[in-house]
């Protein structure tokens, strides 16, 4: 009799334990399951792409550019500095960089701009080293597109016979009458020229702060073909005069090349408000 009672009690305890376990599992499942009507947490958006910087080392191939007091060719000096600047810009992860010419090749001026436009660059820096009949002239300067040249470019681009595929500031010009296209280009280019001027002033300020010798009236304006993209802020940097023996020597010294690249990198940072430099859509 006692054995039977014990057996019954054990069966009751086992039944209670199983029921309790099932109840606990139900509670756990209830907590794990989402509440009716609740929304899933949205996935974090992907990080924005870095800004794309187009570096344009002047001349190349059969065109050596300026020749120095002691025979230094401009094309070799500027591509060395461009490669150093590319390395410095890419090191922080905030920028992607491409060169309009990767080696000693000749690239027409308009083709340089076209390559930057095709890549949807956010900034265009053309890098040069000048010469002057007076060998005492030395120092760096920065050029942006002049207003007169800007107006001529806007009219020329809008009036081209084959602008069916032209896109300026995200706007297709192919279906626009010439007068409308000209107005759209001019409006876009006006904003771009203003951005370019701010970039130039930043470069001048940064060069001066980093001990780079500057010409008087360091920010100048001209109608250089490489500055004519209507929707990419652009500046042409003359980093010194190869016709001056002191500038020529400095421009061939690795440390000075690194200093120039560092100042230009700081200028790009300041222009985009780094460290959070984010590429345009």
N, C-alpha and C positions, 0 to 999 in steps of 0.2 A: 504493500500500500504506500509506504513511504517513498519507494522508488518511483512509483507511478506519479505521485504528487511532485516529486523533484523533476521528473521528466516533463510534466506539464508546465511547471514553472520555468524550466529552461527554454521550452518552446515559446512560451509567452515573452520571455526576455529577448530571444532572437527575433521574434516578430516585431517587437517594439523597436529594437535596434535597426532593423531593416527599414521600418517606417520612418524612423528619425533620420536615417541616412538619406532616404528619398526626399524627405522634407527639406533637409539641408541643401541637397543638390538643386532642388527647385528654387530655394532662396538664392543660391549662387547664380543660377541661370537667370533669375529675375533681375538681379543686379547687373549681370553681364549684358543682357539684351537692351537695345536702345528703347527709350520710352516712345510710346506712340506719338507721331507728329513731330518728333525731334529731328533736327537737321544735322547732316554730317558736317564736320569741320572742313571748310574748303582747303584744298591743297595750297601750299605756299607758292606764289608765282616764281617762275625761274628768274635767276639773277639777270639784270640787264646786261647787254653786250657792251664791251669797252668801246670808247671812242676810237674812230679810225683816222689816223694821221697820215697824210701823204707828204713824204719828203722828196724834194725835187733837186738832186745835185745837178748844178748847171753844166751845160756843154757835155762833151763826150765823143768818142769815136774820132772821126776826122776833124772835129772841132775842139781844139784844146782849151778854148776860152782865153782868158788873159794869160800872158806869160810874164813871169816875175823878173825882178831886177837881175837875179842870177839864174834865170831860166826855168823856174818852177812853173808847172802848168796848172792852171786853175782847176781843170777837170779832176785831177788826182787829189788835190787838197780837199775839195768840197765833198767828194764821195767818201773820203776817210772820215770827215766830221759827221756826215750824214749817217754812216754806219755806226759810229759811236753814239750818236743821238738816238738812233733806233734801238740800240742795246739798252740805253738808259731808260727810254720811255717804256719799253716792254718789261723791264725788270720789276716794276711795281704792280703789274697786272691790270692797270687802269686803261691801257691803250693797246690797240693793234696798229702796226705800222707797215706801210709798204713804200718802196722806193720807185720813183718813176723810171729810173734806170738802175739795174742791179749791178752792172759792170761798165766797162769802157765801150759803150755803144752810143751811137748818135740817135737821139729821139727828137723829132721836130717839136717846136714849142707848143703848137696846138694839140699835138698828140699827148703831151704831158698832162695838159688840162683834161683832155678826153679820158685818159686813164683814171684820173682822180674822180671824175664824174661817174664813170662806169662802176667804180668801186664804191660809190656813195660815201666818199670821204667827208669827214666832219671839219677838217682843217687842212690847208695846203701851205707848206713852207718851202719856198724856193731858195736854195743856198748857193751863194756866189762869193767870189773874191775879185775885186775890181782892179783896174789899172788906171793910171793918170799920167799925162805928159810931164807933170811936175812930180819928181820922185820924193819930194819932201811931204807930200800929202799922205796922211795915214789916218786910220780910224774906221770904225764900223758905222753902218747906217741901215735904215729899214725903209722899204718902199711899199706903198699901197697904191691901188688904182686911182688915178685922178678922176675928177668928176666928168671932165670932157670926154675922156676915154671910156668911162662907164656909160655915158649917154650914147656914144657911137656904137659900143658893143651891144647895148640893148636894142637899138634900132636895127643893127645888122643881123643879129640873131633872129629877131622877130620877122624880118623881111626875107630870110633865106627861102629859096624856092622849095627846098626839100626839108621842111621842118616837121614833117608828118610824125616822126618818132621823137621829136624834141620834148623833153620833160624838164620843167624849171620849177623848183620849189614844190614838187609833187603834182604840178599842173601840166596836163597834156596840151601842147600848143597846136597840134595837128588840125583840130577842128575850129580853131579860132581865126577870125579875120586878122590881117596884118596889124591893123591899128589896135585891136584888143590885145593881141599877142605882145606887141611892143609895150603897151601899158603894163601888162602883167610882168614882163621881164624887167622893166624899169623899176617897178615896185619891189620886186624880189631883190634886184641888184642894189637898190638903195639901202636896204637893210643889211645886205652882205657887206657893202662898202663900209658901213658904220661899224659892223663887227670887226672888219679888217683893221680899221683905224684903231679900235680899242686894243686889238692884238698887237699892233705895231708899237703903240705907246707902252704896252706892258713889256715888250722886248727891250725897248730903249731903256726903260726904268731898270729892268733886271740886269741888263748889260752894265749900266753905270754902277749899280750896287755891287756887281761882282768884279769891278776893276777893269772891264773891257773898255779900251779907249774908243771914244765916239767922235764922229765928225760934228762940227757945229750944225745946227738944224738937222738933227739926226733922223727925224721922221720926214720923209719926202714922198712926193706923189708923182707918178709917171704912168705911161700907157703900156707897160710891159705885157706882152701877150700871155704870159703864164699867170697873170693876175685877173684874167677876164672871166672866170667862171661866175655865172650870175648867182649861184646858190651855195658856194663854198667860201667861207672867209679865208683870205689868202694874204700872205706877206712875202716879199722878196728881201732876204737878208744879205747885205754885203758885209762880210765878216772882216774885211780889211783890204788894204791895197798891196797887191803883189809887186807893184812897181816901186814900193817903198822897201828898202832893205830890212828895216826893223820888223815891219808887218810880215814881210815874206818869211823871215826866219821864224817868227812866232807861229805862223800858220802851218809850218812844217814840224813843229815840236809837239809830240804826243800829249804832253801835259796841258799845253794851251788848247789843243783840240778838245781834250776832255773838259776843260773849263768852259769853252764855248758851248759844248753840248750840254753841260750841266745848266748853264744859264738859259739856254733855249728850252730845256726840259722844264725848268722852273717857270718860264714864261707860259708854256702850254698848260702847266698845272694851274697857274693863276687865271688863265683865260677860261678854263672850264670849272674852276672852283674845286680842284682836287682836294682831298683824296677820292671823293665820290664822283669821279668823272664818268658820266653815263652817255652812251651813244644814242643819237637820235633814232627814231623809228625809221 
